[in-house]
């Protein structure tokens, strides 16, 4: 992914369906989203068309049905959106963001151990780069 990608709420929900399924029709996306977000078929179809024009998805035709696939990678979008959040909400202060996350959520011992491991790994990476 080149540059920053910030997906709107509905775009992100659609991309999550495509990432999980690898490919889906408009009906597939609509049905997957339906329990929490009832949308008209045309709304989902229009959004997928717009997302294709933006280079987020592509489609193949299977008869009269379009089958959509993601062109963006989940990790790239996550990284871009989190970076944007840190910049906009925390003025680039990663420590403040982490404090808010740790204070605002119940963190298990396993999650805390995983965070410590990530920090140690990043410290080693920085030392090795010097």
C-alpha positions in Angstrom: 0.0 0.0 0.0 1.5 3.3 -1.0 0.8 6.2 1.3 -1.9 6.5 3.9 -5.2 4.8 3.7 -8.0 5.9 6.0 -11.2 4.0 5.6 -14.6 5.3 6.6 -16.6 3.1 8.9 -18.7 1.3 6.2 -15.6 0.9 4.0 -13.7 -0.7 6.9 -16.7 -3.1 7.6 -16.8 -4.1 4.0 -13.0 -4.6 3.8 -13.2 -6.8 6.9 -15.7 -9.1 5.2 -13.4 -9.3 2.1 -10.3 -9.9 4.2 -12.0 -12.7 6.2 -13.6 -14.3 3.1 -10.9 -13.4 0.5 -13.7 -12.7 -2.0 -17.4 -12.0 -1.9 -20.4 -10.8 -3.9 -22.5 -7.8 -3.0 -25.1 -10.3 -1.5 -22.4 -12.0 0.6 -21.1 -8.7 2.0 -24.7 -7.5 2.7 -25.6 -10.8 4.5 -22.5 -10.8 6.6 -23.0 -7.2 7.7 -26.8 -7.7 8.2 -27.0 -8.8 11.8 -25.4 -5.6 13.0 -25.8 -3.3 10.1 -28.8 -3.8 7.8 -28.1 -2.2 4.5 -29.8 -2.1 1.1 -28.3 -4.2 -1.6 -27.8 -1.0 -3.7 -25.9 0.7 -0.8 -23.4 -2.2 -0.6 -23.1 -2.3 -4.4 -22.5 1.4 -4.7 -19.9 1.4 -1.9 -18.0 -1.5 -3.5 -18.0 0.4 -6.9 -16.6 3.5 -5.2 -14.0 1.4 -3.4 -13.0 -0.2 -6.7 -12.6 3.3 -8.2 -10.3 4.2 -5.3 -8.2 1.1 -5.8 -9.3 -0.6 -2.6 -11.0 -3.6 -4.2 -11.3 -5.3 -7.6 -13.8 -7.6 -9.1 -14.2 -10.5 -11.5 -17.5 -11.3 -13.2 -19.1 -14.7 -12.6 -21.9 -14.6 -15.1 -24.0 -11.6 -14.1 -22.5 -11.4 -10.6 -19.5 -9.5 -9.6 -17.1 -11.2 -7.1 -15.0 -8.6 -5.2 -11.5 -9.1 -3.8 -9.5 -6.8 -1.5 -6.5 -5.0 -3.0 -5.5 -3.5 0.3 -3.8 -5.6 3.0 -5.3 -5.7 6.5 -2.0 -5.0 8.1 -1.2 -2.0 5.9 -4.6 -0.4 6.6 -4.4 -1.1 10.3 -0.9 0.4 10.5 -2.0 3.5 8.5 -5.1 4.1 10.6 -3.4 3.6 13.9 -0.6 6.0 12.9 -3.2 8.5 11.8 -5.0 8.1 15.2 -1.7 8.6 17.1 -1.0 11.7 15.1 -4.4 13.3 15.3 -5.6 12.3 18.7 -2.3 12.1 20.7 -0.2 14.5 18.7 2.2 11.7 17.9 2.7 10.7 21.5 2.7 6.8 21.4 3.3 6.7 25.2 0.1 8.6 25.9 -1.9 6.4 23.5 -0.6 3.3 25.2 -1.5 4.8 28.6 -5.0 5.4 27.4 -5.3 1.9 26.1 -4.0 0.3 29.2 -6.1 2.4 31.5 -9.2 2.1 29.4 -9.3 -1.7 29.0 -8.9 -4.8 31.1 -5.6 -6.3 30.1 -4.8 -9.9 30.8 -1.5 -11.1 32.0 -0.9 -12.8 28.7 -1.6 -9.6 26.8 0.7 -7.7 29.1 3.4 -10.3 28.6 3.0 -10.0 24.8 3.3 -6.2 25.0 6.5 -6.5 27.0 7.9 -9.0 24.5 7.1 -6.6 21.6 8.8 -3.7 23.5 11.9 -5.8 24.1 12.0 -6.8 20.5 11.7 -3.2 19.3 14.5 -2.2 21.8 16.7 -4.9 20.3 15.8 -3.8 16.7 16.8 -0.2 17.6 20.1 -1.3 19.3 21.0 -3.4 16.2 20.3 -0.4 13.9 22.8 1.8 15.8 
